[in-house]
Amino acid sequence: MEVAHEFTMWALFARATITVKIVMIMLIVASIWCWAVIVDKFIQYRKARTEARIFDEAFWSGNPLDELFDRIGANPSGPSEKIFAAGMLEWRRSHRQDGGLIAGATARIDRNMDVAIAKETERLQRGLTVLATVGSAAPFIGLFGTVIGIMNSFIEIAEQQNTNLAVVAPGIAEALLATGLGLLAAIPAVIYYNKLSADADRITSGYEAFADEFATILSRQLDS
């Protein structure tokens, strides 16, 4: 029981040198940070998909677009509504007082919606760089802690003049714990970075498709 207690993760951490402890703490903090980003993005993407579905139903309901715009206002909270509002605002600004349209209205409407899509895309991807950074750097940080820990183990062997496994094993176990923590932080970060990046791309593609459809509708009205 004493040996088992001495080789628990907490015991290994407590016996590690200050450098290895700092490495382990960094990896634990990075892992917690990654999971916080992952949970936040899952919630954010679910809300974005729900909002887009509700807005699509309202947009394609057959009601006049002016009524929909008046209902959601010029500064809505939903991403799809913001893109729609950006196009409608420019559409209304492009009308002269005599009812005619200022030249270049189509290009300005497209540009306004593209800017709105770019802002929403940046918001969707915010935080994903944390996952990419941890996924690529955490194994090397853990390996650094392992190298320091093994180096200290060899120094201890040289000082004690004893190569007995009971002397070597604790130091090596402490060193390998740093690599394990690095992998523990990196593996979920890489997996969820790929998944969340794909989800963000799909949501953005939906926004772009809607903007193209909306621009086509406005273009027909301009031509008529």
Secondary structure, 3 states (H helix, E strand, C coil): CHHHHHCCHHHHHHHCCHHHHHHHHHHHHHHHHHHHHHHHHHHHHHHHHHHHHHHHHHHCCCCCHHHHHHHHCCCCCCHHHHHHHHHHHHHHHCECCCCCECCCHHHHHHHHHHHHHHHHHHHHHCCHHHHHHHHHHHHHHHHHHHHHHHHHHHHHHHHHCCCCHHHHHHHHHHHHHHHHHHHHHHHHHHHHHHHHHHHHHHHHHHHHHHHHHHHHHHHHHHHC
